Amino acid sequence: MIEFQKRTLANGLRVIVHTDKSTPMAAMNIVYDVGARDEDPEKTGFAHLFEHLMFGGSKHIPEYDTPLQKVGGENNAFTTNDITNYYLTLPAANIETGFWLESDRMLELDFSEKSLEVQRSVVIEEFKQRYLNQPYGDVYPLIKELAYKVHPYKWPTIGKEISHIENATLNDVKKFFFKHYAPNNAVLTVAGNVDADEIFLLAKKWFGGIPKRDVPVRNLPKEPKQTAYQELTVERDVPYDGIYVSFHMDSKMGPDYFTTDLISDILSSGQSSRMYRKLVIEQRLFSELDAYISGDVDYGLFTVAGKLIEGITMEDAEKAIWNELEQIKTVQIDSEELQKVINKVEANLIYSEIGYLNKAMALASFELLGDANLINTQNDLYQQVTSNDLLRVANTIFVRENCSTLYYHKK
């Protein structure tokens, strides 16, 4: 049981504190309820661009990293389809430095053409390295564009194309910031060797004066149900053929999310999993094979991804994948196999929440989903999944009309 206390400031900022006396350190995590799905389709990549801009100096603090490093701190950030997350760790005795830094950049960034140009160049170079100049780098964007027709999940977090970042103006950037970076659009968590009452006082002192902002109500286009099989064939300069078979699945807070997650584990989590044992070890069709869920807040994707052994045809590889999917649709999983997978998930959850930083991150993300206490109850949701649930969800998801397949051939 992970205990925590929560309060909400007058400006809407939610503050959560978890005390852990076993460490001299503390973690501070701020998650903003803005991700790639909140972007203008003609101006994509802005959420990720801000992940970089936020380290370029704020209204009263010209440089972020140096003051933090001077008190023994470290920091980083990440962007997803759904959120932008910033975190730092430092000795608990110096926690107020974190409040000073984070509150100033929530208040306002040091908007300048120089800062924008520096970070724009960094993002463009990252785009080239990650997607254009890396083997299999365009797989993820191709799958998303194939599977989604209207929902903004159809572009990657780094952006749909480089030109959107190249053409970003200072005015564009300012509008995006004041639209999404607001106390009433964020969750602040602190975990570590701290006193909850002191943290709430610091939160009020440093963040209480930041005004609420007019954050727009999210109104995203709903992806229509896929009713026809889709495929795309590409040829690239890569060492092995690859196949990527994707299906639409439930949203993160949907009733079938945890069941679908367990199906992915049954198929490919570890060397004793079904697909690895049969298709990698026994039949030697793939050198790599994985089944995973995207974990998106809105309706996401369940993907089976494999790299083929030299000499194996795409037809044989695809048939083998579908045979395993049909098996999980038609033959009920016995209680022993199900419990083994649930136990593994439980162990992973416990392990992932040992560190104070991981607890700070998890509390923030669950609060954004609607309930920070999911950190304590998510394991129960896995335990409640039955063999009948697995059959039902597999038969709902793994149908031809719900499938988008990318055939990725080597030149």
TIVO-341830 format. One record per residue (C-alpha): chain; x, y, z. Coordinates in steps of 0.25 Angstrom, whole numbers, plus 5000, padded with zeros to 4 digits. Layout:
<recs>
unit | u | v | w
A | X | Y | Z
...
</recs>
This chain:
<recs>
unit | u | v | w
A | 5000 | 5000 | 5000
A | 5006 | 5013 | 4996
A | 5001 | 5024 | 5005
A | 4999 | 5038 | 5000
A | 4993 | 5052 | 5003
A | 4986 | 5061 | 4993
A | 4982 | 5075 | 4992
A | 4977 | 5085 | 4981
A | 4982 | 5099 | 4981
A | 4972 | 5110 | 4978
A | 4978 | 5112 | 4964
A | 4974 | 5097 | 4961
A | 4988 | 5091 | 4963
A | 4987 | 5077 | 4969
A | 4998 | 5074 | 4979
A | 5001 | 5059 | 4983
A | 5011 | 5056 | 4994
A | 5017 | 5042 | 4997
A | 5027 | 5041 | 5009
A | 5038 | 5031 | 5008
A | 5048 | 5032 | 5020
A | 5057 | 5021 | 5015
A | 5064 | 5031 | 5005
A | 5071 | 5044 | 5007
A | 5066 | 5048 | 4994
A | 5053 | 5054 | 4988
A | 5047 | 5054 | 4974
A | 5038 | 5065 | 4968
A | 5029 | 5061 | 4956
A | 5020 | 5070 | 4948
A | 5011 | 5065 | 4938
A | 5004 | 5074 | 4928
A | 4991 | 5069 | 4922
A | 4996 | 5072 | 4908
A | 5002 | 5062 | 4897
A | 5003 | 5060 | 4882
A | 4988 | 5058 | 4882
A | 4985 | 5072 | 4886
A | 4992 | 5078 | 4874
A | 4987 | 5085 | 4861
A | 4989 | 5075 | 4850
A | 4996 | 5086 | 4842
A | 5005 | 5089 | 4854
A | 5010 | 5076 | 4859
A | 5021 | 5073 | 4868
A | 5019 | 5085 | 4878
A | 5017 | 5076 | 4890
A | 5030 | 5070 | 4888
A | 5037 | 5083 | 4884
A | 5032 | 5089 | 4898
A | 5039 | 5077 | 4905
A | 5052 | 5084 | 4900
A | 5048 | 5098 | 4901
A | 5045 | 5096 | 4916
A | 5060 | 5095 | 4918
A | 5064 | 5107 | 4911
A | 5061 | 5117 | 4922
A | 5049 | 5123 | 4929
A | 5044 | 5137 | 4932
A | 5053 | 5140 | 4944
A | 5063 | 5128 | 4942
A | 5072 | 5129 | 4930
A | 5077 | 5115 | 4931
A | 5070 | 5103 | 4937
A | 5081 | 5092 | 4939
A | 5092 | 5099 | 4946
A | 5084 | 5103 | 4959
A | 5079 | 5089 | 4960
A | 5092 | 5083 | 4958
A | 5099 | 5092 | 4969
A | 5089 | 5086 | 4979
A | 5092 | 5071 | 4975
A | 5080 | 5070 | 4966
A | 5077 | 5063 | 4952
A | 5065 | 5065 | 4943
A | 5059 | 5060 | 4930
A | 5046 | 5059 | 4923
A | 5038 | 5052 | 4912
A | 5026 | 5054 | 4903
A | 5015 | 5044 | 4899
A | 5002 | 5044 | 4891
A | 4995 | 5048 | 4903
A | 5004 | 5056 | 4913
A | 5017 | 5063 | 4915
A | 5024 | 5059 | 4928
A | 5036 | 5067 | 4935
A | 5043 | 5061 | 4947
A | 5055 | 5064 | 4956
A | 5062 | 5057 | 4967
A | 5071 | 5064 | 4978
A | 5075 | 5063 | 4993
A | 5062 | 5065 | 5000
A | 5068 | 5076 | 5008
A | 5069 | 5084 | 4995
A | 5054 | 5082 | 4990
A | 5051 | 5096 | 4990
A | 5061 | 5099 | 4979
A | 5052 | 5089 | 4971
A | 5039 | 5098 | 4974
A | 5047 | 5110 | 4970
A | 5051 | 5105 | 4957
A | 5038 | 5098 | 4953
A | 5028 | 5109 | 4957
A | 5036 | 5119 | 4949
A | 5035 | 5111 | 4936
A | 5020 | 5108 | 4939
A | 5018 | 5123 | 4940
A | 5025 | 5127 | 4927
A | 5037 | 5123 | 4919
A | 5048 | 5132 | 4913
A | 5042 | 5133 | 4900
A | 5052 | 5137 | 4890
A | 5056 | 5135 | 4875
A | 5069 | 5130 | 4880
A | 5064 | 5119 | 4889
A | 5053 | 5115 | 4879
A | 5064 | 5114 | 4868
A | 5073 | 5105 | 4877
A | 5063 | 5096 | 4881
A | 5057 | 5095 | 4867
A | 5070 | 5090 | 4862
A | 5071 | 5080 | 4873
A | 5057 | 5074 | 4870
A | 5060 | 5074 | 4855
A | 5073 | 5066 | 4857
A | 5065 | 5057 | 4866
A | 5055 | 5055 | 4856
A | 5065 | 5051 | 4845
A | 5073 | 5042 | 4855
A | 5061 | 5035 | 4860
A | 5052 | 5033 | 4848
A | 5059 | 5036 | 4835
A | 5073 | 5031 | 4837
A | 5071 | 5019 | 4846
A | 5067 | 5005 | 4841
A | 5052 | 5002 | 4843
A | 5051 | 5017 | 4848
A | 5039 | 5020 | 4841
A | 5031 | 5007 | 4845
A | 5023 | 5014 | 4856
A | 5019 | 5026 | 4848
A | 5015 | 5017 | 4837
A | 5006 | 5008 | 4846
A | 4999 | 5020 | 4852
A | 4996 | 5026 | 4839
A | 4991 | 5013 | 4834
A | 4982 | 5010 | 4846
A | 4977 | 5024 | 4849
A | 4968 | 5032 | 4839
A | 4963 | 5044 | 4848
A | 4969 | 5043 | 4862
A | 4982 | 5050 | 4865
A | 4989 | 5038 | 4869
A | 4991 | 5037 | 4854
A | 5004 | 5045 | 4855
A | 5016 | 5042 | 4864
A | 5020 | 5051 | 4876
A | 5032 | 5057 | 4869
A | 5022 | 5062 | 4858
A | 5016 | 5058 | 4845
A | 5027 | 5065 | 4837
A | 5040 | 5073 | 4839
A | 5034 | 5085 | 4832
A | 5024 | 5087 | 4844
A | 5035 | 5090 | 4854
A | 5043 | 5097 | 4843
A | 5032 | 5107 | 4841
A | 5028 | 5109 | 4856
A | 5028 | 5124 | 4860
A | 5030 | 5130 | 4873
A | 5015 | 5134 | 4873
A | 5011 | 5119 | 4871
A | 5020 | 5115 | 4882
A | 5014 | 5125 | 4892
A | 5000 | 5122 | 4888
A | 5002 | 5107 | 4891
A | 5009 | 5110 | 4904
A | 4998 | 5119 | 4910
A | 4987 | 5109 | 4904
A | 4993 | 5097 | 4911
A | 5003 | 5100 | 4922
A | 4995 | 5104 | 4934
A | 4993 | 5100 | 4948
A | 4979 | 5095 | 4945
A | 4985 | 5086 | 4934
A | 4995 | 5080 | 4943
A | 4998 | 5070 | 4954
A | 5010 | 5072 | 4964
A | 5015 | 5060 | 4972
A | 5027 | 5060 | 4982
A | 5032 | 5047 | 4987
A | 5043 | 5044 | 4997
A | 5048 | 5048 | 5010
A | 5039 | 5060 | 5012
A | 5028 | 5065 | 5021
A | 5015 | 5066 | 5014
A | 5010 | 5079 | 5022
A | 5023 | 5085 | 5018
A | 5022 | 5081 | 5003
A | 5007 | 5087 | 5003
A | 5013 | 5100 | 5009
A | 5024 | 5101 | 4998
A | 5014 | 5098 | 4987
A | 5005 | 5109 | 4992
A | 5017 | 5118 | 4993
A | 5023 | 5116 | 4979
A | 5011 | 5112 | 4971
A | 4999 | 5118 | 4978
A | 5002 | 5132 | 4971
A | 5001 | 5126 | 4957
A | 4988 | 5129 | 4951
A | 4978 | 5119 | 4945
A | 4978 | 5119 | 4930
A | 4967 | 5117 | 4920
A | 4970 | 5103 | 4916
A | 4961 | 5098 | 4905
A | 4952 | 5086 | 4907
A | 4958 | 5074 | 4899
A | 4949 | 5071 | 4888
A | 4956 | 5061 | 4879
A | 4950 | 5054 | 4867
A | 4946 | 5040 | 4870
A | 4953 | 5029 | 4862
A | 4942 | 5021 | 4854
A | 4941 | 5006 | 4856
A | 4950 | 5000 | 4846
A | 4942 | 4991 | 4837
A | 4952 | 4987 | 4826
A | 4965 | 4980 | 4826
A | 4977 | 4990 | 4823
A | 4991 | 4987 | 4818
A | 5003 | 4995 | 4814
A | 5016 | 4989 | 4807
A | 5029 | 4997 | 4807
A | 5043 | 4994 | 4804
A | 5055 | 5000 | 4812
A | 5070 | 4998 | 4813
A | 5069 | 4989 | 4825
A | 5076 | 4975 | 4829
A | 5063 | 4967 | 4831
A | 5048 | 4967 | 4826
A | 5039 | 4971 | 4837
A | 5024 | 4970 | 4839
A | 5015 | 4978 | 4848
A | 5000 | 4974 | 4850
A | 4992 | 4984 | 4858
A | 4978 | 4984 | 4864
A | 4970 | 4995 | 4870
A | 4967 | 4992 | 4885
A | 4961 | 4998 | 4898
A | 4965 | 5011 | 4904
A | 4974 | 5012 | 4916
A | 4962 | 5014 | 4926
A | 4953 | 5004 | 4918
A | 4947 | 4991 | 4923
A | 4956 | 4982 | 4914
A | 4969 | 4989 | 4915
A | 4975 | 4980 | 4926
A | 4970 | 4968 | 4919
A | 4977 | 4972 | 4906
A | 4990 | 4975 | 4914
A | 4990 | 4961 | 4919
A | 4987 | 4955 | 4905
A | 5000 | 4962 | 4900
A | 5008 | 4956 | 4912
A | 5002 | 4942 | 4909
A | 5007 | 4943 | 4895
A | 5020 | 4949 | 4896
A | 5025 | 4953 | 4910
A | 5038 | 4944 | 4913
A | 5044 | 4932 | 4907
A | 5033 | 4923 | 4912
A | 5022 | 4931 | 4905
A | 5014 | 4925 | 4894
A | 5019 | 4933 | 4882
A | 5034 | 4933 | 4886
A | 5034 | 4918 | 4889
A | 5027 | 4913 | 4876
A | 5030 | 4923 | 4866
A | 5044 | 4927 | 4870
A | 5050 | 4915 | 4877
A | 5042 | 4903 | 4871
A | 5039 | 4907 | 4857
A | 5050 | 4918 | 4855
A | 5042 | 4927 | 4847
A | 5046 | 4940 | 4854
A | 5059 | 4945 | 4860
A | 5050 | 4955 | 4868
A | 5035 | 4955 | 4872
A | 5027 | 4963 | 4881
A | 5013 | 4966 | 4884
A | 5010 | 4979 | 4892
A | 5000 | 4990 | 4894
A | 5002 | 5005 | 4892
A | 4996 | 5008 | 4906
A | 4989 | 5021 | 4900
A | 4978 | 5028 | 4908
A | 4969 | 5028 | 4896
A | 4966 | 5015 | 4888
A | 4980 | 5010 | 4885
A | 4987 | 4999 | 4877
A | 4991 | 4984 | 4880
A | 5002 | 4981 | 4871
A | 5010 | 4968 | 4868
A | 5023 | 4972 | 4862
A | 5034 | 4962 | 4856
A | 5047 | 4961 | 4849
A | 5047 | 4949 | 4839
A | 5059 | 4939 | 4839
A | 5066 | 4939 | 4825
A | 5058 | 4931 | 4815
A | 5045 | 4931 | 4822
A | 5034 | 4937 | 4813
A | 5025 | 4948 | 4818
A | 5013 | 4939 | 4815
A | 5018 | 4928 | 4825
A | 5021 | 4938 | 4835
A | 5008 | 4945 | 4835
A | 5000 | 4931 | 4835
A | 5008 | 4927 | 4847
A | 5004 | 4940 | 4855
A | 4989 | 4938 | 4851
A | 4990 | 4923 | 4856
A | 4994 | 4928 | 4869
A | 4983 | 4938 | 4870
A | 4973 | 4928 | 4866
A | 4978 | 4919 | 4876
A | 4976 | 4929 | 4887
A | 4962 | 4932 | 4882
A | 4957 | 4918 | 4882
A | 4964 | 4910 | 4893
A | 4961 | 4915 | 4907
A | 4974 | 4918 | 4915
A | 4976 | 4909 | 4927
A | 4976 | 4915 | 4941
A | 4991 | 4912 | 4943
A | 4996 | 4919 | 4930
A | 4987 | 4931 | 4934
A | 4991 | 4932 | 4948
A | 5006 | 4931 | 4944
A | 5004 | 4943 | 4935
A | 4997 | 4951 | 4946
A | 5008 | 4947 | 4956
A | 5018 | 4953 | 4946
A | 5010 | 4966 | 4944
A | 5009 | 4967 | 4959
A | 5024 | 4965 | 4962
A | 5027 | 4976 | 4951
A | 5017 | 4986 | 4957
A | 5023 | 4984 | 4971
A | 5037 | 4985 | 4965
A | 5034 | 4997 | 4957
A | 5029 | 5005 | 4969
A | 5040 | 5002 | 4979
A | 5048 | 5015 | 4975
A | 5043 | 5029 | 4980
A | 5043 | 5035 | 4966
A | 5035 | 5024 | 4960
A | 5025 | 5026 | 4971
A | 5024 | 5041 | 4968
A | 5022 | 5038 | 4953
A | 5012 | 5027 | 4955
A | 5004 | 5036 | 4965
A | 5004 | 5048 | 4955
A | 4999 | 5039 | 4943
A | 4988 | 5032 | 4951
A | 4983 | 5045 | 4956
A | 4982 | 5051 | 4942
A | 4974 | 5038 | 4938
A | 4965 | 5042 | 4949
A | 4969 | 5034 | 4962
A | 4983 | 5034 | 4968
A | 4979 | 5022 | 4976
A | 4980 | 5013 | 4964
A | 4995 | 5012 | 4968
A | 4989 | 5003 | 4979
A | 4977 | 4996 | 4972
A | 4982 | 4993 | 4958
A | 4988 | 4980 | 4962
A | 4973 | 4976 | 4967
A | 4968 | 4979 | 4953
A | 4978 | 4969 | 4947
A | 4974 | 4959 | 4957
A | 4960 | 4960 | 4953
A | 4962 | 4956 | 4939
A | 4957 | 4942 | 4936
A | 4959 | 4932 | 4925
A | 4945 | 4936 | 4919
A | 4950 | 4950 | 4918
A | 4962 | 4946 | 4910
A | 4954 | 4938 | 4900
A | 4943 | 4950 | 4899
A | 4953 | 4961 | 4897
A | 4962 | 4952 | 4887
A | 4950 | 4950 | 4879
A | 4946 | 4964 | 4879
A | 4960 | 4970 | 4875
A | 4966 | 4959 | 4866
A | 4957 | 4960 | 4854
A | 4962 | 4963 | 4840
A | 4953 | 4975 | 4838
A | 4960 | 4981 | 4851
A | 4974 | 4979 | 4846
A | 4985 | 4988 | 4839
A | 4997 | 4981 | 4834
A | 5010 | 4987 | 4830
A | 5019 | 4978 | 4821
A | 5033 | 4984 | 4823
A | 5042 | 4978 | 4812
A | 5058 | 4979 | 4811
A | 5063 | 4984 | 4798
</recs>
